[in-house]
């Protein structure tokens, strides 16, 4: 009897898709004994965003998580998702870093490496696949499935042939956005099985409500392994439900042989665990068919929503959703998966909010247009390329060929904090974040972000609280009728309000000098302590001329590259800001002298604030 194997995603993609990758290792380990009994082909438990989340939010060593899982799952393959030359970061790394990362991952417990490239440029997958093979582990080459005028069955079949020739052990169809439809899945699996004898694995997100049907048709076409997720973390932006597919195939020639009662025991455990993470629940737990026309993955929609909310521009989400396909076409139809989803999404937001397409272009888009991420699947809009990078030369080689070995330099940069090569690799993935993590570990001050208690959830669902917006104000015997009609977006200290005073419309600026607590019910108390001043000791200005450097979207300052007195040229980078998981260089628009720096590393920045002031020549 033909038997379909199952990879369960509950320890990685399931909670990444539904609770922002927040599940802690301590909540994984107690159930590992039962997970190990099931007989999965593999358990995906590492890679993707888990490494970032461990270091950034959970304050856990991701390598220690892997070691603990390896000990707790002695009979089950542990699988990870690896972004080819990007590894788990957001840039291409030198080959020596890729080889070292793969070897250390294998040494610490990874059995199966699913290797993909956001551009489907297999040149960016080669070194990682070679390293996996050298380590003696299973190399799974992944095809990033998408829909566009240049992506058809023949395109993906040719990629499968190339991956087979490269020496992979299996092939995954990675439908990260949930765009794959059942009958297309049938044709695609059939076509790939016709050109390779390797096992084929389907991976399809449930965002559009199609994934279970996709897997069923793929099974009929001869697929060997299906990705699904335990019911406690399935469906929506996650995946089809493991128990449901096991039941659907039970008693057929495709019977998985897995125990439904055991799977349901596991689900009972994870349902209780999920309650702890209610504050991170995504609003993508329902079917969202918009993706079938927008082709925007659910996780990407959530990121965009948060970014627009921070800017007070959530009402422009529809405009951004219309702009994303246009930007994607301009860039030659890259699949929307990390990091290209961030590259395309961020640029679409900028195009909408700056009032002109490509008026401001991110460094990542410039790098993309220069070929630094690999070969675009389709033709790039040459007008956009010219607008963004001018006459700069476009590279045609494998991007990593231009990166010198960097492992020794990384070791030197983090010497004294790194206890082993694993620590060096953590620093390599996220230099700023990694250094902070290692510093806090050395100081014994690692503190995970708090999990809010259940009662806090109830508080958020309390009835609406109303505030007055219309007043009669009497001053020196004169009474004024005042009605607040709206407010504008401001910073922490100053905000515009629009009011009617005796029927006359006015705009007033309200500046906060101190705060009192009014919510405790025990009387008003001062907040205490002055707010930290900006780097110059004064409040940030509003941008009013070309020498005022600001950011096109809110984010966090990760590096200040200039100081007062420095000479800069137009186009020189003065700041690095992190937004939407991308580090973008903020450049000077003028040539001149830096006369003020209003931010420091770690500060939040918004578009309506001057970050650096430059006196033009």
Secondary structure, 3 states (H helix, E strand, C coil): CCCCEEEECHHHHHHHHHCCCCCCHHHHHCCHHHHHHHCCCEEEEEECCHHHHHHHHHCCCHHHHHHHHHHHCCCCCEEEEECHHHCCCCCCCCHHHHHHHHHHHHHHCCCEEEECCCCCCHHHCHHHHHHHHHHCCEEEEEEECCCECCECHHHHHHHHHHHHHHCCCEEEEEECCCCCCHHHHHHHHHHHHHHCCCEEEEEEECCCCCHHHHHHHHHHCCCCEEEEECHHHCCCCCECEHHHHHHHHCCCCCCCCCCHHHHHHHHHHHHHHHHCCHHHCCCCCCCCCCHHHHCCCHHHHHHHHHHHHHCCCHHHHHHHHHHHHHHHHHCCCCCCCCCHHHHHHHHHHHHHHCCCCCCCCCHHHHHHHCCCCCCCCCCCCHHHHHHHHCCCCCCCCCHHHHCCCCHHHHHHHCCCCCCCHHHHHHHHHCHHHHHHHHHHHHHCCCCCCCCCCHHHHHHHCCCCCCCCCEEEEEECCEEEEEEEEEECCCCCCEEEEEEEECCEEEEEEEECCCCEECCCCCCCEECCCCCCCCCCCCCCCCCCCCCEECCCCCEEEEEECCCCCCEECCCCEEEEEEECCEEEEEECCCCEEEEEECCCCCCEECCCCCCEEEEEC
